[in-house]
Amino acid sequence: QGQFVESGGGLVQPGGSLRLSCAASGSIFRVLPMGWYRQAAGKQREFVAQISPGGNTNYNDPVKGRFSISRDNAKNTVYLQMNSLKPDDTGVYYCNKAPKPTTDWGQGTQVTVSS
């Protein structure tokens, strides 16, 4: 098992919501800036959101105002709350360090937005 284990994906209708979780291993998690990334079929993986150890956040423009990243350092877990989902949000979602991810990607969690 790698450093990052993502969960919480699924099939949701447009306008719906999902909450993703990422469990990270390692005692230094609390000092790492973390992020969520996604990859749609046939496209390159792209940055979605990041959060600093202290809780400062940054979002890619397409998800601003709809997605919210948070973290629980005591649980070594990062979350992504996704609201007002659109078909363009469909893809496999991954967590990793941000803005410079490691090469040790997890399996990701599939999010499908479709009616």
Number of C-alpha atoms within 10 A of each C-alpha: 7 10 15 23 20 24 17 16 18 14 15 18 14 17 14 14 17 18 16 21 24 27 17 23 15 9 9 10 20 19 11 15 20 28 28 27 21 22 19 17 9 7 9 9 15 14 19 23 25 26 23 19 15 12 14 11 16 15 19 13 9 11 17 12 11 13 20 19 24 20 20 14 17 8 12 17 20 25 21 23 14 20 17 15 22 18 15 12 20 20 22 19 28 27 32 26 21 18 15 10 16 10 8 11 15 18 16 21 21 20 22 21 20 16 9
